[in-house]
Amino acid sequence: MGRGQRRLRTRLGLTSRGWTFLLTGLGLVGAGILLRLSPAVQFGALVAALPVVAGLLTHGPGRNLGLERVLSAHEVTSGDRVHVTVEVRGRIQRGQSLLLEDLAPAELGGPHRFAITGTGGTGVTRPHYLLRAGARGLHHIGPMRLHVVDRFGLVHKVVSGEHRSELLVIPRVVPLEPHVLGGAAMGAGTGTLGARGAAADDVIPREYHPGDEVRRIDWKASARTGDLMVRSEENPWRAAVTIVIDLHADDHAGQEPDSSLDTLLSLAASIGVMALDAGWDLSVRTTDDAPVFVGSPVTGAEVERRGLLRALATVPVSTLTVPSVALRHSMEVAGTGPLVVIAGTMGMASAKILSGIGAHTPRRMLLHVASEQWQPVATGRVGWATGGPGHRVQAPGGDPLAPFRASGWQVARVERDTGAANAWAQLGGAA
């Protein structure tokens, strides 16, 4: 649970009624001066003074008031509920009604408002409400505001706190069968470089690549070979799973949290968590060849699991239309472990690029999310058009899954009704 308290700021303003009284009174004073009517000047001064007096006599909460917010959890999955308790400490006049507003983004249901009635003296009021987590991402709750209006509705006083609470909405993780990946997680697959605890005898110089740390340069080896070399400690060989996810906005349909993109990220999170728990090293990239997560259970499965879910929760959507051609080179140096591609609606150009990656890996799997099932009307893009779950019509551009099957990929479709676990089981049956 989390708790926070910060200093308060007070802002005093007039309501529309207060401005009407003030401007009307000033107008009467001006007219009375021009027309030399003393009663008009006196009455106008009285009317204009009413909002000023109301502001001076407004005894609402001040700087001695404390506002705190306590969340039942700071990390939840989409659709979960979070219990929020707001503590108001300080003196509130007996019978005074305050409006407490706790700001929140639309993904969390928008601002939450409720009334507080003063009981006199110094005390603690603890109203509470429920938040429903919507779209994935890192969301901020707050600041809190107390609205005080005088009895005549002339003055509006706002007391606001600066504290904000963070709420991380992560993709949902569903249980998957680890045997679908095949093989053992230790003693096979790809070797990883630069792990913690490597012995000095394991130091093997290699050529310098852009991005390598300068402190790792091996000057003796560089002088001997004539090329810039760096030290790399080689691990015992470990199996690594590589997941490539399609985040192109045009390849998905539906609105978060019920969209094909959320289904794709949930599937990536489920496979990644399952691989880490089974002892596999893990690498996640996008089809734009952007790294999302790299981790190993050697450093702690729980820590890596949290890092993976946070990375998938905050990864941005891509505005590009086709995968990056540089992805093929990245897959060549990624290792020889299983390769899993999770994609949405693809055109033939995208299918040809993606089906050509990872040719050296012993096993390539494609999970094709039927994103058209998240919208009832076909978009006209090259790919699949549909009339609903289980019904599909091939578009004129051809079958985008054909290049994968021709290249030896194991292919399974992720239907909206059957879910990710069923598609993952289909890959296991194909193996």
C-alpha positions as CSV (number, residue, x, y, z in Angstrom):
1,M,0.0,0.0,0.0
2,G,1.1,3.6,-0.5
3,R,0.6,6.8,1.4
4,G,1.4,10.3,0.6
5,Q,0.9,13.8,2.0
6,R,2.2,17.1,0.6
7,R,1.7,20.8,1.4
8,L,-1.5,22.5,0.3
9,R,-2.2,25.5,-1.9
10,T,-5.3,27.7,-1.5
11,R,-6.9,29.6,-4.3
12,L,-9.8,32.0,-3.6
13,G,-12.1,33.1,-6.5
14,L,-15.6,34.3,-7.2
15,T,-18.4,32.3,-8.6
16,S,-20.5,33.6,-11.5
17,R,-23.0,34.9,-9.0
18,G,-20.1,36.7,-7.1
19,W,-18.8,38.3,-10.3
20,T,-22.4,39.4,-11.1
21,F,-22.7,41.1,-7.7
22,L,-19.3,42.7,-8.0
23,L,-19.7,44.0,-11.6
24,T,-23.3,45.2,-10.9
25,G,-22.2,47.1,-7.8
26,L,-19.3,48.7,-9.6
27,G,-21.6,49.7,-12.5
28,L,-24.0,51.3,-10.1
29,V,-21.2,53.2,-8.4
30,G,-19.9,54.5,-11.8
31,A,-23.4,55.5,-12.9
32,G,-24.1,57.2,-9.6
33,I,-20.9,59.2,-9.8
34,L,-21.7,60.3,-13.4
35,L,-25.3,61.2,-12.6
36,R,-24.4,62.5,-9.2
37,L,-26.9,60.2,-7.4
38,S,-25.6,59.5,-3.9
39,P,-28.1,56.7,-3.2
40,A,-27.0,54.8,-6.3
41,V,-23.3,55.1,-5.3
42,Q,-24.1,53.9,-1.8
43,F,-26.2,51.0,-3.0
44,G,-23.7,50.0,-5.6
45,A,-20.9,50.1,-3.0
46,L,-22.9,47.8,-0.8
47,V,-23.6,45.3,-3.6
48,A,-19.9,45.3,-4.7
49,A,-18.7,44.8,-1.1
50,L,-20.8,41.7,-0.6
51,P,-18.5,39.3,-2.5
52,V,-15.4,40.9,-0.8
53,V,-16.9,40.5,2.6
54,A,-18.0,36.9,1.8
55,G,-14.4,36.1,0.8
56,L,-13.1,37.5,4.1
57,L,-15.6,35.7,6.2
58,T,-15.2,32.3,4.4
59,H,-13.6,30.1,7.0
60,G,-12.9,27.0,5.0
61,P,-10.0,24.6,5.4
62,G,-6.6,26.3,5.4
63,R,-2.9,25.4,5.5
64,N,-3.4,23.4,8.7
65,L,-5.4,20.8,6.7
66,G,-3.8,17.5,5.7
67,L,-4.8,15.4,2.7
68,E,-3.5,11.9,2.3
69,R,-4.3,9.1,-0.2
70,V,-3.8,5.4,0.4
71,L,-4.0,2.8,-2.5
72,S,-4.6,-0.9,-1.9
73,A,-2.2,-1.7,-4.7
74,H,0.2,0.2,-7.1
75,E,0.4,-2.5,-9.7
76,V,-2.8,-4.1,-11.2
77,T,-3.9,-5.8,-14.4
78,S,-6.5,-4.3,-16.7
79,G,-10.0,-4.6,-15.3
80,D,-9.0,-5.0,-11.7
81,R,-10.3,-2.7,-9.0
82,V,-8.2,-0.6,-6.6
83,H,-9.5,0.5,-3.2
84,V,-8.6,4.1,-2.5
85,T,-8.9,5.7,0.9
86,V,-8.6,9.5,1.3
87,E,-7.7,10.9,4.7
88,V,-8.7,14.5,5.5
89,R,-7.1,15.8,8.7
90,G,-7.8,19.1,10.3
91,R,-10.5,21.4,11.6
92,I,-13.7,21.7,9.6
93,Q,-16.6,23.9,10.9
94,R,-19.6,22.1,12.1
95,G,-22.3,21.8,9.4
96,Q,-20.0,23.0,6.6
97,S,-20.2,20.9,3.5
98,L,-17.1,20.5,1.4
99,L,-16.7,18.8,-2.0
100,L,-13.6,16.6,-2.2
101,E,-12.3,15.9,-5.8
102,D,-9.6,13.4,-6.5
103,L,-8.4,13.8,-10.1
104,A,-7.7,10.8,-12.3
105,P,-7.3,10.2,-16.0
106,A,-10.1,8.8,-18.2
107,E,-8.4,5.4,-18.2
108,L,-9.2,5.2,-14.5
109,G,-12.7,6.5,-14.7
110,G,-12.0,10.2,-14.5
111,P,-12.3,12.4,-11.4
112,H,-14.0,11.1,-8.3
113,R,-16.1,13.5,-6.2
114,F,-17.8,13.1,-2.8
115,A,-19.1,15.4,-0.1
116,I,-17.6,15.8,3.4
117,T,-19.6,17.4,6.2
118,G,-17.7,19.1,9.1
119,T,-18.4,17.9,12.7
120,G,-16.5,20.7,14.5
121,G,-13.2,20.5,16.1
122,T,-10.1,18.7,14.8
123,G,-10.6,15.2,13.4
124,V,-9.9,12.7,10.6
125,T,-12.4,12.0,7.8
126,R,-11.7,8.9,5.7
127,P,-13.9,8.7,2.6
128,H,-13.1,5.9,0.1
129,Y,-13.9,4.9,-3.4
130,L,-13.1,2.2,-6.0
131,L,-11.0,2.7,-9.1
132,R,-11.4,0.4,-12.1
133,A,-8.2,0.0,-14.0
134,G,-8.7,0.5,-17.7
135,A,-6.0,0.9,-20.4
136,R,-2.5,-0.3,-19.7
137,G,0.2,2.2,-18.8
138,L,1.6,4.2,-15.9
139,H,-1.2,6.5,-14.7
140,H,-1.2,9.3,-12.1
141,I,-4.0,9.9,-9.6
142,G,-4.3,13.3,-8.1
143,P,-3.9,16.0,-7.0
144,M,-6.8,16.2,-4.5
145,R,-8.9,19.3,-4.3
146,L,-11.3,20.6,-1.6
147,H,-14.0,23.0,-2.9
148,V,-15.6,25.4,-0.4
149,V,-18.5,27.7,-1.4
150,D,-19.9,30.3,1.0
151,R,-23.6,30.1,2.1
152,F,-24.6,32.7,-0.5
153,G,-22.7,31.2,-3.4
154,L,-20.5,34.2,-4.0
155,V,-17.0,32.9,-3.3
156,H,-15.4,29.6,-4.4
157,K,-12.4,28.5,-2.4
158,V,-10.2,25.7,-3.6
159,V,-7.6,23.9,-1.4
160,S,-5.4,21.6,-3.4
161,G,-2.6,19.2,-2.5
162,E,0.3,18.5,-4.8
163,H,0.7,14.8,-4.1
164,R,0.1,12.3,-6.9
165,S,0.0,8.5,-6.7
166,E,1.3,6.2,-9.5
167,L,-0.8,3.3,-10.6
168,L,0.7,0.8,-13.1
169,V,-1.7,-1.2,-15.2
170,I,0.1,-4.2,-16.7
171,P,-1.1,-6.7,-19.3
172,R,-3.0,-9.7,-18.0
173,V,-0.9,-12.9,-17.6
174,V,-2.7,-16.2,-18.3
175,P,-1.1,-19.7,-17.5
176,L,0.5,-21.4,-20.5
177,E,2.1,-24.8,-20.9
178,P,5.9,-24.4,-20.8
179,H,6.5,-27.7,-22.7
180,V,5.4,-26.0,-26.0
181,L,8.7,-24.2,-26.2
182,G,10.4,-27.6,-26.2
183,G,13.9,-28.5,-25.0
184,A,15.6,-27.7,-21.8
185,A,16.2,-24.2,-20.5
186,M,19.8,-25.0,-19.4
187,G,22.7,-26.4,-21.4
188,A,21.2,-25.6,-24.8
189,G,20.5,-22.7,-27.0
190,T,22.4,-19.5,-27.2
191,G,25.4,-18.2,-25.3
192,T,25.0,-14.8,-23.6
193,L,27.9,-12.4,-23.0
194,G,28.8,-10.3,-20.0
195,A,27.0,-12.0,-17.2
196,R,27.6,-11.2,-13.6
197,G,30.1,-13.4,-11.8
198,A,32.0,-14.6,-14.8
199,A,35.6,-15.7,-14.1
200,A,38.7,-14.0,-15.4
201,D,39.6,-17.2,-17.3
202,D,36.5,-16.8,-19.4
203,V,37.5,-13.4,-20.9
204,I,37.4,-13.6,-24.7
205,P,38.2,-10.5,-26.7
206,R,35.9,-9.6,-29.6
207,E,35.6,-6.7,-32.0
208,Y,34.3,-3.4,-30.8
209,H,30.7,-2.6,-31.6
210,P,29.0,0.8,-31.3
211,G,27.5,1.1,-27.9
212,D,30.2,-1.0,-26.1
213,E,31.5,0.6,-22.9
214,V,35.0,2.2,-23.2
215,R,36.2,0.7,-20.0
216,R,35.8,-2.8,-21.6
217,I,38.3,-2.1,-24.3
218,D,41.2,-4.6,-24.3
219,W,44.2,-2.6,-25.3
220,K,46.6,-5.5,-25.4
221,A,44.4,-7.5,-27.8
222,S,43.8,-4.3,-29.8
223,A,47.5,-3.8,-30.2
224,R,48.0,-7.4,-31.1
225,T,45.2,-7.6,-33.8
226,G,45.3,-4.0,-35.1
227,D,41.6,-3.7,-34.5
228,L,39.7,-2.2,-31.5
229,M,38.8,-5.2,-29.3
230,V,36.7,-5.4,-26.1
231,R,36.6,-7.9,-23.3
232,S,33.5,-10.1,-23.1
233,E,32.9,-12.7,-20.4
234,E,31.2,-15.7,-21.8
235,N,28.5,-17.5,-19.9
236,P,27.8,-21.2,-19.8
237,W,25.4,-21.8,-22.7
238,R,21.8,-21.0,-21.9
239,A,18.6,-21.2,-23.9
240,A,17.1,-17.9,-24.9
241,V,13.6,-17.2,-26.2
242,T,13.1,-14.3,-28.5
243,I,9.6,-12.7,-28.8
244,V,8.8,-10.2,-31.6
245,I,5.6,-8.2,-31.1
246,D,3.7,-6.2,-33.7
247,L,2.7,-2.8,-32.2
248,H,1.7,-1.1,-35.5
249,A,-1.6,0.8,-34.8
250,D,-2.9,0.0,-38.3
251,D,-2.6,-3.8,-37.5
252,H,-5.0,-3.7,-34.6
253,A,-8.6,-2.9,-33.8
254,G,-10.7,-2.2,-30.8
255,Q,-10.4,0.2,-27.9
256,E,-8.3,-0.4,-24.8
257,P,-8.6,-2.3,-22.6
258,D,-10.7,-4.5,-25.0
259,S,-8.6,-4.5,-28.2
260,S,-6.4,-6.8,-30.2
261,L,-3.4,-4.9,-29.1
262,D,-4.2,-5.7,-25.4
263,T,-4.6,-9.4,-26.4
264,L,-1.2,-9.3,-28.1
265,L,0.5,-7.8,-25.1
266,S,-1.2,-10.2,-22.7
267,L,0.0,-13.1,-24.8
268,A,3.6,-11.7,-24.9
269,A,3.5,-11.2,-21.1
270,S,2.2,-14.7,-20.6
271,I,4.9,-16.3,-22.8
272,G,7.6,-14.1,-21.3
273,V,6.6,-14.9,-17.7
274,M,6.3,-18.6,-18.4
275,A,9.8,-18.6,-20.1
276,L,11.4,-16.8,-17.2
277,D,9.8,-19.1,-14.7
278,A,11.0,-22.1,-16.7
279,G,14.6,-20.8,-16.6
280,W,14.9,-19.4,-20.1
281,D,16.7,-16.2,-21.0
282,L,14.3,-13.8,-22.7
283,S,14.5,-11.0,-25.3
284,V,11.5,-9.0,-26.5
285,R,11.7,-6.7,-29.5
286,T,9.1,-4.9,-31.7
287,T,8.7,-5.4,-35.4
288,D,10.3,-2.0,-35.8
289,D,13.5,-3.6,-34.4
290,A,13.3,-1.7,-31.1
291,P,14.3,-3.5,-27.9
292,V,11.6,-3.8,-25.3
293,F,13.1,-6.1,-22.7
294,V,16.1,-8.3,-22.2
295,G,16.4,-10.4,-19.0
296,S,17.6,-13.6,-17.5
297,P,16.3,-15.6,-14.5
298,V,19.8,-15.8,-13.2
299,T,19.5,-12.3,-11.8
300,G,16.2,-13.2,-10.1
301,A,13.0,-14.4,-11.8
302,E,10.7,-12.1,-9.8
303,V,12.7,-9.0,-10.5
304,E,12.9,-9.9,-14.2
305,R,9.2,-10.7,-14.3
306,R,8.3,-7.3,-12.9
307,G,10.6,-5.6,-15.4
308,L,9.0,-7.4,-18.3
309,L,5.5,-6.5,-17.3
310,R,6.4,-2.9,-16.7
311,A,8.1,-2.7,-20.1
312,L,5.1,-4.2,-21.9
313,A,2.7,-1.9,-20.0
314,T,4.5,1.3,-21.1
315,V,5.8,0.4,-24.6
316,P,4.4,2.9,-27.1
317,V,2.3,2.1,-30.1
318,S,4.1,2.4,-33.5
319,T,2.8,4.6,-36.3
320,L,4.8,2.8,-39.0
321,T,3.1,0.6,-41.5
322,V,5.6,-2.2,-42.2
323,P,8.2,-4.0,-40.1
324,S,11.8,-2.8,-40.2
325,V,14.1,-4.7,-42.6
326,A,16.9,-4.4,-40.0
327,L,15.0,-6.9,-37.9
328,R,16.5,-9.8,-40.0
329,H,20.0,-8.8,-38.9
330,S,19.0,-8.5,-35.3
331,M,17.5,-12.0,-35.3
332,E,20.8,-13.3,-36.8
333,V,22.8,-12.2,-33.8
334,A,20.1,-12.8,-31.2
335,G,20.9,-16.5,-30.8
336,T,19.6,-19.9,-31.8
337,G,16.7,-20.3,-29.3
338,P,13.0,-20.4,-30.1
339,L,11.6,-17.4,-32.0
340,V,8.0,-16.4,-31.3
341,V,6.3,-13.7,-33.5
342,I,3.0,-12.2,-32.3
343,A,1.4,-10.1,-35.0
344,G,-1.9,-8.5,-35.8
345,T,-3.5,-8.0,-39.2
346,M,-0.7,-8.1,-41.8
347,G,-0.4,-7.2,-45.4
348,M,1.7,-9.3,-47.8
349,A,4.6,-6.9,-47.6
350,S,4.8,-7.2,-43.8
351,A,4.3,-11.0,-44.0
352,K,7.2,-11.4,-46.4
353,I,9.5,-9.4,-44.1
354,L,8.5,-11.2,-41.0
355,S,8.6,-14.7,-42.5
356,G,12.2,-14.2,-43.5
357,I,13.6,-13.5,-40.0
358,G,15.3,-16.1,-37.8
359,A,16.1,-18.5,-40.6
360,H,18.9,-20.0,-38.4
361,T,16.6,-20.8,-35.4
362,P,15.6,-24.4,-34.9
363,R,11.9,-23.4,-34.2
364,R,9.9,-20.4,-35.4
365,M,6.3,-19.9,-34.2
366,L,3.8,-17.3,-35.3
367,L,0.8,-16.3,-33.3
368,H,-1.6,-14.4,-35.5
369,V,-4.0,-12.3,-33.5
370,A,-7.3,-12.0,-35.5
371,S,-7.6,-8.3,-34.9
372,E,-10.4,-8.0,-37.4
373,Q,-12.6,-9.7,-34.9
374,W,-12.4,-6.6,-32.6
375,Q,-14.2,-4.5,-35.3
376,P,-17.4,-5.7,-37.1
377,V,-16.6,-3.9,-40.4
378,A,-13.6,-4.7,-42.5
379,T,-11.1,-1.8,-43.0
380,G,-10.2,-2.6,-46.6
381,R,-6.6,-3.2,-45.8
382,V,-4.7,-6.0,-47.4
383,G,-5.2,-9.0,-45.1
384,W,-8.4,-10.6,-43.7
385,A,-11.9,-9.2,-43.8
386,T,-14.4,-10.7,-41.4
387,G,-18.0,-10.8,-40.4
388,G,-17.3,-12.0,-36.9
389,P,-15.4,-14.5,-34.9
390,G,-14.8,-17.8,-36.8
391,H,-15.7,-16.2,-40.1
392,R,-13.1,-14.8,-42.4
393,V,-12.8,-13.9,-46.1
394,Q,-9.5,-13.7,-47.9
395,A,-8.7,-10.2,-49.2
396,P,-7.5,-9.7,-52.8
397,G,-3.9,-9.3,-51.6
398,G,-3.7,-13.0,-50.8
399,D,-3.2,-15.0,-47.6
400,P,-0.6,-13.3,-45.4
401,L,0.0,-16.5,-43.5
402,A,1.1,-18.4,-46.6
403,P,4.7,-17.1,-46.6
404,F,5.1,-18.3,-43.0
405,R,3.8,-21.8,-43.7
406,A,6.0,-22.0,-46.8
407,S,9.1,-21.1,-44.7
408,G,8.4,-23.8,-42.1
409,W,6.8,-21.7,-39.4
410,Q,4.3,-23.1,-37.0
411,V,1.2,-20.9,-37.2
412,A,-1.7,-20.5,-34.9
413,R,-4.5,-17.9,-34.9
414,V,-5.6,-16.2,-31.7
415,E,-9.3,-15.9,-31.9
416,R,-11.2,-13.4,-29.7
417,D,-13.5,-16.1,-28.3
418,T,-11.0,-18.9,-27.7
419,G,-8.2,-16.8,-26.3
420,A,-4.4,-17.1,-26.0
421,A,-4.1,-20.4,-24.2
422,N,-5.9,-22.2,-26.9
423,A,-3.7,-20.8,-29.6
424,W,-0.6,-21.6,-27.6
425,A,-1.8,-25.2,-27.2
426,Q,-2.3,-25.4,-31.0
427,L,1.4,-24.6,-31.4
428,G,2.2,-27.5,-29.0
429,G,0.1,-29.8,-31.0
430,A,1.8,-28.8,-34.2
431,A,5.2,-29.4,-32.6
